[in-house]
Structure formats: C-alpha cells, structure tokens
C-alpha cells in the first residue's frame, strides 16, 4: 500500500492530503460516538451518554452537532410532549466502516508491538537532544 503524495513544503492539508479526514474522523470523541451509532443503531442522547461513560453532556452535544454538520450523523427531532431527539449514523458515516475495520485489524496485529517498543524506549531512557 502506498501513501498519497503531498507537498512537504505546503500547509498540513496539502503536505498530507488525509489530514482533513483525520481531523474530522479521529477527534477525541468522534470514533466512540460513530462506533456506538453504527453498532447499536438510532439512539437518544441519554443512551449515547450511558454507552460512552466518560463523555460530559456538553462535549457530547458539541461533538454531535459537529458530526451532524459534517454529514456523518443524522439528528431527528420528534415534536411531541416531551420532545424527543434521536441520532443515527448517516450513509456517509457508514461509509467509514471499512476504514474502522482496517484500523481494528491493524490494532489487533500491531498494538502488542507498539507496547513492546514503548517499554523498550522507556527502559532505555528518553534520548537527550
């Protein structure tokens, strides 16, 4: 597999063409939200919050708004009493499934190597510059 070509002297989005995608998909809470919506389907805010235990309501609201803006999540408002809002992953969001599958495969294959490299690095002491 080859990496996409970029101009190393340009800004990060040109030097690394996947940089904007990484910013969208791999911000701190995006992957757990998308994973939860992909795995469990349409959910209310409270259900998402229960599944992603360490996220605050404020941050969950911010991330859901951003994901809706990016087209990865669909928000459905039901005008009833009390009002009900549900979130689900969009087709665009579902199109990320192969990417996440590759990352899960890479993780299963390589995280042990990463842990070993970290232990080796830490045991040797950090390099002095």
Secondary structure, DSSP 4 states (H G I P E B T S, - for coil): --PPP--TTS-HHHHSTTHHHHHHHSSTTHHHHHHHHHHH-SEEHHHHHHHSTT--HHHHHHHHHHHHHTTSEEEEEE-SSS-EEEEEE-HHHHTTHHHHHHHHHHHHHHHHHHHHHHHHHHHH-PPP-
